[in-house]
């Protein structure tokens, strides 16, 4: 599971994530479940930007996509079931 997460969430997209801790949290997940979890977590920074854009809190110019955080991974774990 650690290798799958490392492949789908590179260190430049998800700096500081402890892959070993994440692997422990995905006990019982299949390989495809872990891939789905990574995709869900990767969408979270984009959803934050979209929410801010829709609320008029930021303009569309020079929007930067933030990294995937540990909280993103925990939230994704809550909604992604094996």
Residue, then its C-alpha position, 0 to 999 in steps of 0.5 A: x500500500x505504501x508503494x501505491x500511495x507513493x506512486x499516485x501522490x508524489x512528494x512534490x504534490x503531497x510533501x510531508x505525508x508519512x506514507x507508513x502511517x497512511x499505509x496503517x490507516x488503509x489496512x484492509x484496502x485493496x490496491x484499487x481502494x488505495x488508488x481511489x483514496x489517493x484520487x479523492x485526496x488529490x481532489x481536495x485542494x482543487x475543491x478548496x479553490x473551487x469553493x473560494x472562486x464560487x464564493x468570490x473570495x479569490x479571482x481566477x488569475x494566478x490561482x495556485x493549487x495547494x498540496x495534498x495535506x494529511x487532513x486531506x488524506x484523513x478526510x479521504x479515508x473517512x469517505x473511501x471505504x474498502 
